[in-house]
């Protein structure tokens, strides 16, 4: 399980634990992909490891959301992503 916004980012801000551990900030990855991402901020993950982003449809959506607006992954975007994902599961489950 990968936290797109890391708990201990090498740069940027730390999030509240509920937002950081929230479904909107999480994605499944291979073990090697997860270890490469480490504590890079979301933009660093996107720019440094595009092949890892491609491992997960959810990460692809998170990448697109990150690029929108100011080009940052925010707690608000993570919350919106969580709600969108829950709606997809609810309506297709």
N, C-alpha and C positions, 0 to 999 in steps of 0.2 A: 504494500500500500504506500503510495507516494503522496506526500503533502506538497502541493504545488507551491504554496507559500511556506517556506521552511520555518520550523520552530526557532531556530537560531540562525537567521540569515547572515551571510557574510557582509551584506549591505542592505539598507532599507529598514523598515520598521517591523517590530514584532506585533503579532495579532493577539487578541484575546483568545484564550484556550478553546472556547466553544466555537469560535469562527475558524480557528486554525484546524481543529479536529472535525469540523463540519463536513458533511457529504459534498458540499460544493467545492471544497478545497482538496478533495482526495481523488486519486485515480489508481487503477491497478497497472502495475508494470512488471517486467521481468526483474529478477534480483540484480542482475548486472546493470540494467537501466536505472534502477533505484539508487544503486551505489554511486553511479556516475553523476547523477543529479545532485547528490550531497546537499549542501546548504546554499546552493546558488539561488538567487532570486528568480522568479518566474521568467523575466526577460532574458536572464543569463541562460536558463534552461532552454528556452526557445531558440536563442541564437547559437548556442554551443552544441546542442544535441537535437537537431531536427529529426534525425532518424528514430530517436527514442520517443519523441512526440507522436510520431506516426504509429507507434505500437498501440495507442489507445484512442478510440474515437472520442472518448470523454476529454482526453488531453487536447485533441485537435480543436474541440469546441472551446476549451479553456484558452488555448492559444489565440483563437480568433477574438474572443472576448477581451483578452489582454491587449491586443493591438488596437481595439476600438478606443475612441476618446483620447485620453492622455497617454495611452500606451502602457498602462500599469494594471496589474491584477490587484484588485481591492477587495476589502471585506464585503462591500456592497455587490460587486460583481459575483463573488463566490456565493452570496446569499441568493442572488437572482438565478445563478446557475443551478444551485440546489433545488430551488422551486421548479425550474423548468424540467430538470431531470425527474423529479418526483411526479410531475404532471404527465410526462411521457410514460413512465412506468404505470401510473394509475390508469391512464386511458388505453393502454395496450396490454395490460396484464390480465 
